[in-house]
Amino acid sequence: MMARAAALLLPALLAACAAPPPACPDGTTQATIAEAYFGRSRRDGPEITEAEWRDFLAATVTPAFPDGLTALDGRGQWRRPDGTILSEASKVLVLVLPGADAAAARARIRPVEETWKARFRHQSVLTVYRSACVGF
């Protein structure tokens, strides 16, 4: 019975996913919001400092996103495969990209992520993309 219900629902769900996003209200425009999470710990040394973050922001992020951005302090945590909970300070970069879809946003932020990983020897940067209607 469950399989039959799922088979009936699947076409409707796929159609909903393929549908264009609803039109934005007057005075707003479609945009992609990208949130990138940069961990500040290091495997072999002290935490990435505020001065190092400001330098990265000025030299790498701002030239890539000169129209504006928001940087926030954060604290992330995750579970290792062995069950240990780890926590670290982080920086959260919020980018609002009017007229860009997720693929275009990804293409723009990817070089920033790669620079961070190379400079601070990190394995990854978590980035979340979502659609929104934005107005200024």
C-alpha atoms as one frame of an Amber mdcrd trajectory, in Angstrom:
protein
   0.000   0.000   0.000   2.812   2.452   0.891   4.644   1.690  -2.364   1.466
   2.318  -4.339   0.856   5.642  -2.559   4.463   6.666  -3.199   4.122   5.745
  -6.867   1.040   7.954  -7.132   2.704  10.871  -5.322   6.055  10.764  -7.115
   4.926  12.373 -10.408   3.264  15.228  -8.511   6.343  15.800  -6.364   8.636
  15.799  -9.392   6.383  18.279 -11.182   6.427  20.569  -8.136  10.235  20.457
  -8.027  10.472  21.285 -11.732   8.046  24.198 -11.524   9.559  27.680 -11.615
   9.573  29.539  -8.313   6.511  31.684  -7.694   6.701  35.279  -8.861   8.090
  37.722  -6.342   5.803  40.401  -4.912   5.966  43.928  -6.300   9.048  45.771
  -5.161  11.147  42.613  -4.825  13.226  40.496  -7.149  14.261  36.847  -7.287
  17.687  36.158  -5.781  19.853  33.369  -4.476  21.131  33.649  -0.940  24.404
  31.857  -0.290  25.582  31.236   3.269  29.163  30.019   3.592  30.483  28.673
   6.901  34.226  29.048   7.471  35.653  27.116  10.426  38.354  28.941  12.361
  40.203  26.041  13.975  43.466  24.638  12.671  44.740  21.103  12.948  48.267
  22.154  13.784  48.122  25.557  15.395  46.147  28.351  16.995  42.693  29.427
  15.863  42.492  31.634  12.783  42.589  35.158  14.187  40.297  38.112  13.596
  43.166  39.848  11.778  43.587  36.860   9.434  39.821  36.819   8.796  39.774
  40.581   8.064  42.689  40.148   5.665  40.909  37.273   3.890  37.711  39.329
   3.733  39.512  42.367   2.288  41.820  40.545  -0.128  39.565  37.721  -1.341
  35.886  38.122  -0.488  35.301  41.837  -1.050  36.851  41.884  -4.559  34.679
  38.876  -5.483  31.496  40.463  -4.066  31.979  44.248  -4.222  28.218  44.968
  -4.162  27.926  43.887  -0.530  27.930  41.055   1.954  27.361  40.299   5.611
  29.863  38.488   7.844  28.719  37.038  11.160  30.392  35.227  14.022  29.221
  31.676  14.563  29.910  28.530  16.499  29.571  25.197  14.714  29.485  21.659
  15.943  29.405  18.237  14.331  29.752  14.579  15.214  32.761  12.574  14.100
  32.258   9.004  12.884  33.490   7.771  16.301  30.663   9.708  18.019  32.825
  12.503  19.433  31.201  15.947  19.281  33.542  18.679  18.057  32.924  22.420
  18.184  34.699  25.427  16.734  34.331  29.137  16.187  33.351  30.072  12.660
  32.587  32.965  10.367  29.355  32.968   8.379  29.353  34.849   5.109  25.891
  35.798   3.799  25.631  36.827   0.157  22.423  38.013  -1.503  22.755  37.652
  -5.263  19.791  39.193  -7.136  19.055  37.562 -10.473  21.452  34.664  -9.870
  20.392  31.047  -9.685  22.147  28.542  -7.410  24.551  27.436 -10.168  25.657
  31.017 -10.852  26.023  31.694  -7.122  28.101  28.527  -6.755  30.373  29.566
  -9.625  30.996  32.950  -7.988  31.694  31.698  -4.467  33.733  28.616  -5.386
  37.035  30.546  -5.845  36.550  32.125  -2.394  36.057  28.676  -0.845  39.112
  27.295  -2.642  41.269  30.200  -1.481  40.177  29.654   2.131  40.901  25.931
   1.964  44.340  26.467   0.441  45.346  29.338   2.711  44.265  27.708   5.984
  44.613  24.040   4.948  40.928  23.265   5.491  39.130  20.338   3.912  35.858
  22.095   3.240  33.597  25.105   3.488  29.900  24.430   4.020  27.791  26.559
   1.680  23.995  26.617   1.582  22.019  28.042  -1.350  18.394  29.072  -1.261
  15.991  31.066  -3.400  14.334  34.169  -2.044  12.520  37.315  -2.994  14.520
  40.346  -1.893  13.830  44.048  -1.833  15.888  47.067  -0.889
